[in-house]
Amino acid sequence: MIDPLTSGSAVLLALAAIALLAVVIVAVRIAIKLAIRVGIVAAIVLAGLYTVGVIG
């Protein structure tokens, strides 16, 4: 019962799963930061266009 848990392939599989989880977490954090920056830039551009009178 304990032997499959301590075999090399199971340990490698667990390490691969942990590494994949870490990569996903980092990717999501980068995507959130990028989305916030794009949103801020879009808001500034829209405010500028509204001020100039191109829209509205």
C-alpha positions as CSV (number, residue, x, y, z in Angstrom):
1,M,0.0,0.0,0.0
2,I,2.8,2.4,0.8
3,D,5.1,1.1,-2.0
4,P,3.3,2.8,-4.9
5,L,3.4,6.1,-3.0
6,T,7.2,6.0,-2.5
7,S,8.0,4.7,-6.0
8,G,10.1,7.0,-8.2
9,S,7.4,7.6,-10.8
10,A,4.8,8.7,-8.2
11,V,7.2,11.1,-6.7
12,L,8.1,12.5,-10.1
13,L,4.4,12.8,-10.9
14,A,3.8,14.7,-7.7
15,L,6.7,17.1,-8.3
16,A,5.5,17.7,-11.8
17,A,2.0,18.5,-10.5
18,I,3.5,21.0,-8.0
19,A,5.6,22.6,-10.6
20,L,2.6,22.9,-13.0
21,L,0.6,24.5,-10.2
22,A,3.3,27.0,-9.5
23,V,3.5,27.9,-13.2
24,V,-0.2,28.4,-13.4
25,I,-0.2,30.7,-10.3
26,V,2.6,32.8,-11.7
27,A,0.8,33.0,-15.1
28,V,-2.5,34.1,-13.6
29,R,-0.7,36.8,-11.5
30,I,1.0,38.2,-14.6
31,A,-2.3,38.1,-16.5
32,I,-4.1,40.0,-13.8
33,K,-1.4,42.7,-13.6
34,L,-1.4,43.1,-17.4
35,A,-5.2,43.3,-17.5
36,I,-5.2,46.1,-14.9
37,R,-2.6,48.1,-16.8
38,V,-4.5,47.7,-20.1
39,G,-7.7,48.8,-18.3
40,I,-6.0,51.9,-16.9
41,V,-4.6,52.8,-20.3
42,A,-8.0,52.3,-21.9
43,A,-9.6,54.5,-19.3
44,I,-7.1,57.3,-19.9
45,V,-7.5,57.1,-23.7
46,L,-11.3,57.2,-23.4
47,A,-11.1,60.1,-21.0
48,G,-8.8,62.0,-23.4
49,L,-11.1,61.3,-26.4
50,Y,-14.1,62.5,-24.4
51,T,-12.3,65.6,-23.4
52,V,-11.3,66.5,-27.0
53,G,-14.8,65.8,-28.2
54,V,-14.1,62.8,-30.4
55,I,-16.7,60.8,-28.5
56,G,-19.7,61.8,-26.5
